Amino acid sequence: MRSVIVLAAVFVTARPGIAHATEPTADDLIVRGLELRRAAKPSEALDMFQRAHALAPSTRTLGQMGLVEASLEQWLDAETHLMAALVRPNDAWVRKNRTFLDEAVKSSRGHIGELVVTGPSGTTVAVDGRRAGTLPAIAPVRLVEGRAVVRATSVGFKDFSKTVTITGGARSSLAIVLDPVGKRPAVAVAAPVPLPADPAPAPSQAVAALDEPSGRSWKTPVGVGLVAAGAGLVAWGITWIAVDQRDACPAGGPTCNNVYDTKSAGWILTAAGAAAASAGAVLFYFGHRGDRSDVAIDVAPRFVSLRGRF
């Protein structure tokens, strides 16, 4: 019974040592990864390099991951791991494989573009489902060439979504425009109509202004005045016609050498007086036709009309 216990103890003590001896090291995983690369199995090779890097991170594991990722067209991861390896240019493995590393970086960057997003402050932005940050503090987003979906949200605004095209080796820009959540009611807008140069009162107002009772019309006194003035002019003209060709001294004498020549002026005064008297008579007549004016003017934006009673 005692010997069985001793053997069991020896077996338990030896077991961890056997397990440790069978566990692959980082170098073993790297060798296995290289074999898989030569066998054209890049995905399995990448798994080996990732496991090796988890055990013992180094520029070699970073570089091997970046090279395999470039062959798998995982351009963003490839650039990240390759640049991390090139941070130590004096490393022996980096110096040995520098040409391959530089070519892989150049190829990866040729398939990567940048997206610059602008918009209202406080807007949260996500690109292809990954949060990019909050405006305005969002750095240019590096994306693989192709299409990318940009979504943005902000309190009080509708969600924004836009598909953009990313070009490798170039920078693209997107300006986010947000619409308020509360939609304003639609307003019907009629076609524009030119305004009149000088606004005029409505026809009814113009007619009322002309037709309102005015008591004693101005036409009456003016007509009377013109008749009186016309009569005076007629009398004056007839007098000048009568004295035409007569001398200035009816009694005679050496000083009576002037003879009146007033016929033409007399006819002019007579005609002017007759015209004035006629006009006065017309005004006097219309001034007594009634309490409302016989002449009215209608004014509207599209017409002007004159009407009267005779």
ROMI-37635 format. One record per residue (C-alpha): x, y, z. Coordinates in steps of 0.1 Angstrom, whole numbers. Example, Ala and Ser with C-alpha at 12.3 -4.5 7.8 and 13.67 -1.06 7.14 Angstrom:
<tipas>
+-------+-------+-------+
:     u :     v :     w :
+-------+-------+-------+
:   123 :   -45 :    78 :
:   137 :   -11 :    71 :
+-------+-------+-------+
</tipas>
This chain:
<tipas>
+-------+-------+-------+
:     u :     v :     w :
+-------+-------+-------+
:     0 :     0 :     0 :
:    28 :    23 :     8 :
:    46 :    17 :   -25 :
:    14 :    25 :   -45 :
:    11 :    59 :   -28 :
:    47 :    67 :   -37 :
:    42 :    57 :   -73 :
:    11 :    80 :   -75 :
:    30 :   109 :   -62 :
:    58 :   104 :   -87 :
:    32 :   102 :  -115 :
:    15 :   135 :  -105 :
:    48 :   153 :  -101 :
:    60 :   142 :  -135 :
:    28 :   151 :  -154 :
:    33 :   189 :  -155 :
:    68 :   184 :  -168 :
:    55 :   163 :  -197 :
:    27 :   189 :  -205 :
:    53 :   217 :  -205 :
:    75 :   198 :  -229 :
:    47 :   193 :  -254 :
:    35 :   231 :  -254 :
:    48 :   249 :  -286 :
:    69 :   280 :  -282 :
:    66 :   312 :  -301 :
:    94 :   301 :  -324 :
:    76 :   269 :  -330 :
:    44 :   287 :  -340 :
:    64 :   310 :  -363 :
:    80 :   281 :  -381 :
:    46 :   264 :  -384 :
:    32 :   297 :  -398 :
:    59 :   300 :  -424 :
:    52 :   264 :  -435 :
:    15 :   273 :  -439 :
:    24 :   304 :  -459 :
:    45 :   283 :  -483 :
:    16 :   259 :  -486 :
:    -7 :   287 :  -497 :
:   -27 :   287 :  -465 :
:   -25 :   324 :  -454 :
:   -55 :   323 :  -431 :
:   -40 :   294 :  -410 :
:    -6 :   310 :  -411 :
:   -20 :   342 :  -397 :
:   -35 :   323 :  -368 :
:    -1 :   308 :  -360 :
:    16 :   343 :  -361 :
:   -12 :   357 :  -339 :
:    -7 :   329 :  -313 :
:    31 :   335 :  -314 :
:    26 :   372 :  -308 :
:     3 :   365 :  -279 :
:    31 :   343 :  -263 :
:    61 :   366 :  -271 :
:    54 :   399 :  -288 :
:    82 :   410 :  -312 :
:    89 :   430 :  -343 :
:    91 :   396 :  -361 :
:    56 :   385 :  -351 :
:    42 :   420 :  -360 :
:    59 :   419 :  -394 :
:    48 :   384 :  -402 :
:    12 :   392 :  -393 :
:    13 :   424 :  -414 :
:    27 :   405 :  -445 :
:     0 :   378 :  -443 :
:   -28 :   404 :  -437 :
:   -16 :   422 :  -469 :
:   -18 :   390 :  -489 :
:   -54 :   385 :  -475 :
:   -62 :   422 :  -485 :
:   -68 :   431 :  -449 :
:   -53 :   465 :  -457 :
:   -60 :   484 :  -425 :
:   -47 :   457 :  -401 :
:   -17 :   451 :  -424 :
:    -7 :   487 :  -423 :
:   -11 :   489 :  -386 :
:    11 :   458 :  -379 :
:    37 :   467 :  -405 :
:    42 :   502 :  -392 :
:    44 :   489 :  -357 :
:    73 :   466 :  -368 :
:    90 :   495 :  -387 :
:    91 :   516 :  -355 :
:   123 :   497 :  -347 :
:   143 :   500 :  -379 :
:   175 :   488 :  -362 :
:   160 :   454 :  -353 :
:   179 :   426 :  -370 :
:   148 :   409 :  -385 :
:   135 :   443 :  -397 :
:   168 :   452 :  -414 :
:   168 :   418 :  -431 :
:   132 :   421 :  -444 :
:   130 :   459 :  -449 :
:   124 :   457 :  -486 :
:    94 :   433 :  -482 :
:    80 :   454 :  -454 :
:    82 :   487 :  -473 :
:    65 :   472 :  -504 :
:    37 :   457 :  -482 :
:    32 :   491 :  -466 :
:    30 :   509 :  -499 :
:     6 :   484 :  -513 :
:   -17 :   486 :  -483 :
:   -18 :   524 :  -483 :
:   -28 :   523 :  -520 :
:   -60 :   507 :  -509 :
:   -68 :   530 :  -480 :
:   -85 :   564 :  -481 :
:   -95 :   590 :  -456 :
:  -129 :   604 :  -449 :
:  -133 :   639 :  -434 :
:  -167 :   644 :  -417 :
:  -181 :   679 :  -408 :
:  -214 :   690 :  -394 :
:  -232 :   705 :  -364 :
:  -213 :   704 :  -331 :
:  -225 :   676 :  -308 :
:  -234 :   652 :  -336 :
:  -223 :   616 :  -329 :
:  -210 :   599 :  -360 :
:  -205 :   561 :  -368 :
:  -189 :   547 :  -399 :
:  -197 :   512 :  -410 :
:  -212 :   505 :  -375 :
:  -181 :   518 :  -356 :
:  -183 :   549 :  -335 :
:  -160 :   576 :  -350 :
:  -166 :   602 :  -323 :
:  -186 :   634 :  -318 :
:  -182 :   665 :  -339 :
:  -163 :   687 :  -342 :
:  -136 :   665 :  -325 :
:  -134 :   637 :  -352 :
:  -101 :   631 :  -369 :
:  -100 :   619 :  -405 :
:  -113 :   583 :  -406 :
:   -91 :   558 :  -425 :
:  -111 :   533 :  -445 :
:  -105 :   506 :  -471 :
:  -115 :   517 :  -506 :
:  -151 :   510 :  -516 :
:  -184 :   520 :  -500 :
:  -189 :   531 :  -464 :
:  -221 :   539 :  -446 :
:  -220 :   570 :  -424 :
:  -247 :   575 :  -397 :
:  -251 :   605 :  -375 :
:  -274 :   613 :  -345 :
:  -281 :   644 :  -325 :
:  -307 :   653 :  -299 :
:  -337 :   671 :  -315 :
:  -328 :   660 :  -350 :
:  -337 :   631 :  -373 :
:  -311 :   604 :  -378 :
:  -288 :   609 :  -407 :
:  -275 :   581 :  -431 :
:  -254 :   584 :  -462 :
:  -234 :   560 :  -483 :
:  -200 :   574 :  -495 :
:  -174 :   561 :  -519 :
:  -138 :   558 :  -505 :
:  -110 :   561 :  -530 :
:   -76 :   545 :  -522 :
:   -48 :   569 :  -516 :
:   -73 :   599 :  -516 :
:   -93 :   620 :  -491 :
:  -130 :   623 :  -493 :
:  -153 :   648 :  -475 :
:  -188 :   646 :  -462 :
:  -209 :   675 :  -447 :
:  -237 :   662 :  -425 :
:  -269 :   682 :  -426 :
:  -295 :   673 :  -400 :
:  -333 :   680 :  -402 :
:  -353 :   689 :  -371 :
:  -376 :   663 :  -356 :
:  -406 :   686 :  -356 :
:  -417 :   689 :  -392 :
:  -431 :   723 :  -401 :
:  -465 :   724 :  -418 :
:  -464 :   729 :  -455 :
:  -472 :   764 :  -468 :
:  -487 :   769 :  -502 :
:  -468 :   796 :  -521 :
:  -486 :   813 :  -550 :
:  -468 :   825 :  -581 :
:  -453 :   859 :  -577 :
:  -474 :   888 :  -590 :
:  -458 :   922 :  -598 :
:  -468 :   950 :  -574 :
:  -481 :   983 :  -590 :
:  -455 :  1010 :  -591 :
:  -478 :  1035 :  -573 :
:  -505 :  1019 :  -551 :
:  -539 :  1034 :  -558 :
:  -571 :  1033 :  -537 :
:  -598 :  1008 :  -546 :
:  -624 :  1019 :  -572 :
:  -651 :  1022 :  -545 :
:  -629 :  1046 :  -525 :
:  -621 :  1067 :  -555 :
:  -657 :  1070 :  -565 :
:  -667 :  1079 :  -530 :
:  -641 :  1106 :  -528 :
:  -654 :  1122 :  -559 :
:  -691 :  1117 :  -553 :
:  -694 :  1128 :  -517 :
:  -716 :  1158 :  -511 :
:  -696 :  1190 :  -511 :
:  -722 :  1217 :  -503 :
:  -718 :  1246 :  -527 :
:  -697 :  1234 :  -556 :
:  -665 :  1253 :  -565 :
:  -678 :  1254 :  -600 :
:  -705 :  1280 :  -592 :
:  -682 :  1308 :  -580 :
:  -656 :  1301 :  -606 :
:  -683 :  1300 :  -633 :
:  -697 :  1334 :  -621 :
:  -663 :  1349 :  -620 :
:  -654 :  1337 :  -655 :
:  -688 :  1351 :  -669 :
:  -681 :  1385 :  -653 :
:  -646 :  1386 :  -665 :
:  -657 :  1375 :  -700 :
:  -683 :  1402 :  -701 :
:  -658 :  1428 :  -691 :
:  -634 :  1417 :  -718 :
:  -661 :  1417 :  -744 :
:  -671 :  1453 :  -735 :
:  -635 :  1463 :  -736 :
:  -630 :  1448 :  -770 :
:  -661 :  1463 :  -785 :
:  -650 :  1497 :  -772 :
:  -616 :  1493 :  -789 :
:  -632 :  1483 :  -821 :
:  -654 :  1514 :  -820 :
:  -626 :  1538 :  -816 :
:  -605 :  1523 :  -843 :
:  -591 :  1549 :  -868 :
:  -602 :  1579 :  -847 :
:  -579 :  1606 :  -835 :
:  -570 :  1612 :  -799 :
:  -584 :  1648 :  -799 :
:  -620 :  1651 :  -810 :
:  -619 :  1688 :  -806 :
:  -591 :  1692 :  -831 :
:  -559 :  1712 :  -829 :
:  -522 :  1710 :  -838 :
:  -516 :  1683 :  -811 :
:  -542 :  1659 :  -825 :
:  -518 :  1640 :  -847 :
:  -523 :  1605 :  -831 :
:  -549 :  1581 :  -845 :
:  -561 :  1550 :  -826 :
:  -553 :  1516 :  -843 :
:  -572 :  1493 :  -819 :
:  -593 :  1471 :  -841 :
:  -571 :  1439 :  -839 :
:  -567 :  1442 :  -802 :
:  -604 :  1448 :  -798 :
:  -613 :  1416 :  -817 :
:  -588 :  1396 :  -796 :
:  -603 :  1410 :  -763 :
:  -638 :  1403 :  -776 :
:  -630 :  1367 :  -785 :
:  -612 :  1361 :  -752 :
:  -641 :  1375 :  -733 :
:  -666 :  1354 :  -751 :
:  -646 :  1323 :  -744 :
:  -642 :  1331 :  -708 :
:  -679 :  1338 :  -704 :
:  -688 :  1305 :  -722 :
:  -665 :  1285 :  -699 :
:  -680 :  1303 :  -669 :
:  -715 :  1295 :  -680 :
:  -706 :  1258 :  -684 :
:  -691 :  1256 :  -649 :
:  -720 :  1275 :  -635 :
:  -744 :  1251 :  -651 :
:  -727 :  1219 :  -638 :
:  -723 :  1234 :  -604 :
:  -761 :  1235 :  -600 :
:  -770 :  1201 :  -614 :
:  -772 :  1184 :  -580 :
:  -754 :  1176 :  -548 :
:  -732 :  1149 :  -564 :
:  -705 :  1154 :  -590 :
:  -714 :  1146 :  -626 :
:  -678 :  1134 :  -633 :
:  -661 :  1105 :  -615 :
:  -629 :  1086 :  -620 :
:  -624 :  1049 :  -612 :
:  -589 :  1038 :  -605 :
:  -578 :  1002 :  -600 :
:  -544 :   983 :  -604 :
:  -555 :   972 :  -639 :
:  -576 :  1000 :  -653 :
:  -585 :  1037 :  -651 :
:  -620 :  1049 :  -663 :
:  -637 :  1083 :  -666 :
:  -675 :  1086 :  -665 :
:  -698 :  1116 :  -663 :
:  -734 :  1129 :  -670 :
:  -741 :  1155 :  -697 :
+-------+-------+-------+
</tipas>
